[in-house]
């Protein structure tokens, strides 16, 4: 199967991955594997910027609306399911498109996930309670104590990564670092990586504008429907957690909106840092002619 290709449409939030992935899938007459971990959940629509019904009709997507927020689902689970889906698609397709910006889930497909321990729901709640009671500083202190090696290299502003590392520490009795030293797993497909290269100021404006559009489309009302699930792991995410703080009277609505924009920009900055370390990505100007871009993709596959 070494003549099979996975075209990866990568990049930070609000960079146009969805539309480019759809055009690419249409050009190669194929389907899309989504690696946006927030779009897995069927209860979360507006705040996760899912493809519209019209976009979903243009090209078949997999791993969108595939889970409930009440379900536990790890990157290891995704690796298993996504590779199974790829094997199925490669029976009739030479090319499949991957789209998303969640680095852990992208790596799960491309390189594999180390065999982390199973995380029980009680362990997730224990870690989440630290975050709720002591904030991100509490997570940092606990990780510094349990895994000083990972503490030095992790993004200390990323609460989800901190919680994930702590969950592994609690579940295994070992450091998170000890599970991250294995070689990449072999894959029987070749990879082409594409990302739009926006000026930082332009990207940040796109993010702010998209948040404004989410608000117009009813993000606040959607968040209200999910209040009963606010302590679930899936809901500890930008666009929802800020509104939960507003509903709890901790901040004003205006502060919640500004936090959503700020946190989205910070998330994009972290994504850009992560993708910036990948020398295999072809960074493309957003106004590129699509025919030329598709020619580049085919050249990369030769």
C-alpha positions as CSV (number, residue, x, y, z in Angstrom):
1,X,0.0,0.0,0.0
2,X,3.0,2.3,-0.3
3,X,1.4,4.0,-3.3
4,X,-1.3,5.4,-1.0
5,X,-1.2,9.0,0.1
6,X,-2.5,11.1,2.9
7,X,-2.8,14.8,2.1
8,X,-2.7,16.7,5.4
9,X,-4.4,20.1,5.4
10,X,-2.9,21.6,8.6
11,X,-2.7,24.9,10.4
12,X,-4.1,27.0,13.3
13,X,-7.7,27.7,14.0
14,X,-9.5,29.9,11.5
15,X,-6.9,29.4,8.8
16,X,-9.3,28.0,6.2
17,X,-8.5,24.3,6.6
18,X,-12.1,23.2,6.1
19,X,-12.6,24.8,2.7
20,X,-9.2,23.8,1.4
21,X,-9.7,20.2,2.6
22,X,-13.1,20.1,0.8
23,X,-11.7,21.4,-2.5
24,X,-8.8,19.0,-2.2
25,X,-11.1,16.0,-1.6
26,X,-13.3,17.0,-4.5
27,X,-10.3,17.3,-6.8
28,X,-9.0,13.9,-5.9
29,X,-12.5,12.3,-5.6
30,X,-11.9,11.2,-2.1
31,X,-13.0,11.7,1.6
32,X,-11.8,13.6,4.6
33,X,-10.5,12.4,8.0
34,X,-11.1,15.1,10.6
35,X,-8.5,15.5,13.4
36,X,-10.2,18.4,15.1
37,X,-10.8,16.7,18.5
38,X,-13.5,19.2,19.5
39,X,-15.6,18.4,16.4
40,X,-15.9,14.8,17.5
41,X,-18.7,15.7,19.8
42,X,-22.2,15.9,18.4
43,X,-23.5,18.3,21.1
44,X,-21.0,21.0,20.2
45,X,-21.6,22.8,16.9
46,X,-21.3,26.5,16.8
47,X,-18.3,26.8,19.2
48,X,-16.3,24.2,17.4
49,X,-16.7,25.8,13.9
50,X,-17.9,22.5,12.4
51,X,-18.3,22.3,8.6
52,X,-21.8,23.4,7.7
53,X,-24.4,20.9,6.3
54,X,-23.7,22.3,2.8
55,X,-19.9,21.7,3.3
56,X,-20.4,18.2,4.6
57,X,-22.5,17.4,1.6
58,X,-19.7,18.5,-0.7
59,X,-17.2,15.9,0.6
60,X,-17.7,13.0,3.0
61,X,-16.1,13.7,6.4
62,X,-15.2,11.1,9.1
63,X,-15.0,11.7,12.9
64,X,-17.4,14.6,13.0
65,X,-20.4,14.2,15.3
66,X,-19.0,10.7,16.1
67,X,-19.1,11.0,19.9
68,X,-21.1,12.3,22.9
69,X,-19.5,14.7,25.4
70,X,-20.3,12.0,28.0
71,X,-18.0,9.5,26.3
72,X,-14.3,9.0,27.2
73,X,-12.2,8.9,24.0
74,X,-8.4,9.0,23.9
75,X,-5.9,9.8,21.2
76,X,-5.1,6.1,21.3
77,X,-8.7,5.2,20.6
78,X,-8.6,7.7,17.7
79,X,-5.4,6.1,16.3
80,X,-7.1,2.7,16.2
81,X,-10.3,4.0,14.7
82,X,-8.7,6.3,12.1
83,X,-6.2,3.7,10.9
84,X,-9.1,1.3,10.5
85,X,-11.0,3.9,8.5
86,X,-8.0,4.6,6.3
87,X,-7.5,0.9,5.5
88,X,-11.1,0.8,4.4
89,X,-10.8,3.9,2.3
90,X,-7.6,2.8,0.7
91,X,-9.3,-0.2,-0.8
92,X,-10.9,2.1,-3.3
93,X,-8.9,5.4,-3.0
94,X,-5.3,6.2,-3.6
95,X,-5.6,9.5,-1.8
96,X,-7.3,10.5,1.4
97,X,-7.4,14.0,2.9
98,X,-6.7,14.7,6.6
99,X,-7.8,18.1,8.0
100,X,-7.3,19.5,11.4
101,X,-5.2,21.4,13.9
102,X,-5.1,19.1,17.0
103,X,-1.5,18.1,17.1
104,X,-1.9,15.1,19.3
105,X,-4.5,13.5,17.0
106,X,-2.6,14.3,13.9
107,X,0.5,12.6,15.4
108,X,-1.7,9.6,16.4
109,X,-2.4,9.0,12.7
110,X,1.1,9.9,11.3
111,X,3.3,8.4,14.0
112,X,1.2,6.5,16.5
113,X,0.5,7.0,20.2
114,X,2.6,5.4,22.9
115,X,0.6,2.8,24.9
116,X,-0.6,5.0,27.7
117,X,-2.6,3.5,30.5
118,X,-6.3,3.5,30.4
119,X,-7.7,6.6,32.2
120,X,-10.7,5.9,34.3
121,X,-13.4,8.5,34.6
122,X,-12.6,9.0,38.3
123,X,-9.0,9.9,37.4
124,X,-10.2,12.5,34.9
125,X,-12.5,14.0,37.6
126,X,-9.6,14.1,40.1
127,X,-7.4,16.0,37.7
128,X,-10.3,18.3,36.6
129,X,-11.1,19.1,40.2
130,X,-7.5,20.4,40.7
131,X,-8.1,22.7,37.8
132,X,-11.4,23.9,39.0
133,X,-10.2,24.5,42.6
134,X,-6.7,25.8,42.0
135,X,-6.7,26.9,38.4
136,X,-3.8,26.3,36.0
137,X,-1.3,27.1,38.6
138,X,-2.4,24.1,40.6
139,X,-1.9,21.9,37.6
140,X,1.6,23.3,37.1
141,X,2.5,22.7,40.7
142,X,1.3,19.1,40.6
143,X,3.1,18.4,37.3
144,X,6.3,19.9,38.6
145,X,6.1,17.6,41.6
146,X,5.2,14.4,39.6
147,X,7.1,14.9,36.3
148,X,9.8,17.6,36.4
149,X,11.2,16.4,33.1
150,X,7.9,17.0,31.2
151,X,7.3,20.2,33.1
152,X,10.3,21.8,31.5
153,X,9.1,21.1,27.9
154,X,5.3,21.3,28.1
155,X,3.3,24.3,27.1
156,X,2.5,25.6,30.6
157,X,-0.4,27.7,29.3
158,X,-2.2,24.6,27.9
159,X,-4.4,23.3,30.7
160,X,-5.6,20.3,28.7
161,X,-2.0,19.0,28.1
162,X,-1.2,19.5,31.8
163,X,-4.3,17.6,32.8
164,X,-3.5,14.8,30.3
165,X,0.0,14.4,31.7
166,X,-1.3,14.3,35.3
167,X,-4.0,11.7,34.4
168,X,-1.2,9.4,33.1
169,X,0.9,10.0,36.2
170,X,-2.1,9.2,38.5
171,X,-3.2,6.1,36.4
172,X,0.2,4.6,36.0
173,X,2.3,5.7,39.0
174,X,5.0,6.6,36.5
175,X,6.0,9.9,34.8
176,X,4.3,11.0,31.7
177,X,7.7,11.4,30.1
178,X,8.4,7.7,30.4
179,X,5.7,6.9,27.9
180,X,7.0,9.3,25.2
181,X,10.3,7.7,24.3
182,X,9.2,5.2,21.7
183,X,10.0,5.2,18.0
184,X,7.3,6.2,15.5
185,X,5.2,3.3,14.3
186,X,5.4,2.3,10.6
187,X,2.7,3.5,8.3
188,X,1.8,2.1,4.9
189,X,1.0,5.5,3.3
190,X,3.0,8.5,2.3
191,X,2.2,11.9,3.7
192,X,2.0,15.4,2.0
193,X,1.6,18.4,4.3
194,X,0.0,21.7,3.3
195,X,-0.8,24.8,5.4
196,X,-1.9,28.3,4.7
197,X,0.7,30.9,5.7
198,X,-1.1,33.9,7.1
199,X,0.5,37.1,8.5
200,X,-0.1,36.9,12.3
201,X,-2.2,40.1,12.3
202,X,-4.4,38.8,9.5
203,X,-4.9,35.5,11.3
204,X,-5.9,37.1,14.5
205,X,-8.4,39.3,12.7
206,X,-9.9,36.1,11.2
207,X,-10.1,34.6,14.6
208,X,-11.9,37.7,16.1
209,X,-14.3,37.8,13.2
210,X,-15.1,34.1,13.5
211,X,-15.9,34.5,17.2
212,X,-18.2,37.4,16.3
213,X,-19.9,35.2,13.8
214,X,-20.3,32.4,16.4
215,X,-21.9,34.8,18.7
216,X,-24.3,35.9,16.0
217,X,-25.1,32.3,15.3
218,X,-26.1,31.6,18.9
219,X,-22.9,30.4,20.7
220,X,-24.3,31.7,24.1
221,X,-27.5,29.8,23.7
222,X,-25.6,26.6,22.7
223,X,-23.4,26.9,25.7
224,X,-26.6,27.2,27.9
225,X,-27.8,23.9,26.6
226,X,-24.6,22.2,27.8
227,X,-24.4,23.6,31.3
228,X,-25.3,20.2,32.8
229,X,-22.1,18.8,31.1
230,X,-19.8,21.7,32.0
231,X,-17.6,19.4,34.2
232,X,-17.1,16.9,31.4
233,X,-13.6,16.8,29.9
234,X,-14.9,17.7,26.4
235,X,-16.4,21.0,27.6
236,X,-13.2,22.3,29.1
237,X,-12.6,24.1,25.8
238,X,-12.5,27.6,24.4
239,X,-15.9,29.1,23.6
240,X,-17.7,27.1,26.3
241,X,-15.7,27.4,29.5
242,X,-15.7,31.2,29.2
243,X,-19.5,31.3,29.0
244,X,-19.8,28.8,31.9
245,X,-17.9,31.3,34.0
246,X,-20.3,34.0,32.9
247,X,-23.3,31.9,33.7
248,X,-21.8,31.2,37.2
249,X,-21.5,35.0,37.8
250,X,-17.7,34.9,37.9
251,X,-17.2,37.3,34.9
252,X,-19.4,39.6,32.8
253,X,-20.6,38.6,29.3
254,X,-18.3,41.2,27.8
255,X,-15.4,39.7,29.7
256,X,-16.4,36.2,28.5
257,X,-16.4,37.3,24.9
258,X,-13.0,39.0,25.1
259,X,-11.6,35.9,26.8
260,X,-12.9,33.7,24.0
261,X,-11.1,35.9,21.5
262,X,-8.0,36.1,23.5
263,X,-7.8,32.4,24.3
264,X,-8.5,31.5,20.6
265,X,-5.6,33.8,19.6
266,X,-3.4,32.2,22.2
267,X,-4.4,28.7,21.0
268,X,-3.5,29.7,17.4
269,X,-0.1,30.9,18.6
270,X,0.6,27.6,20.3
271,X,-0.5,25.7,17.1
272,X,1.8,27.9,15.0
273,X,4.7,27.1,17.3
274,X,3.9,23.4,17.1
275,X,3.5,23.3,13.3
276,X,6.6,25.6,13.0
277,X,8.8,22.7,14.2
278,X,7.6,20.5,11.3
279,X,9.9,20.9,8.4
280,X,7.8,18.8,6.1
281,X,4.9,21.3,5.9
282,X,4.6,23.2,2.6
283,X,3.5,26.7,3.7
284,X,1.3,28.2,1.0
285,X,0.0,31.8,0.6
286,X,-3.8,31.9,1.1
287,X,-4.4,33.5,-2.3
288,X,-2.7,30.7,-4.2
289,X,-4.3,29.5,-7.3
290,X,-5.9,26.1,-6.5
291,X,-4.8,24.5,-9.7
292,X,-1.2,25.4,-9.0
293,X,-1.7,24.1,-5.4
294,X,-3.1,20.7,-6.6
295,X,-0.2,20.5,-9.1
296,X,2.2,21.0,-6.1
297,X,0.4,18.2,-4.2
298,X,0.8,15.8,-7.2
299,X,4.4,16.8,-7.5
300,X,4.9,15.9,-3.8
301,X,3.4,12.5,-4.5
302,X,5.8,11.6,-7.3
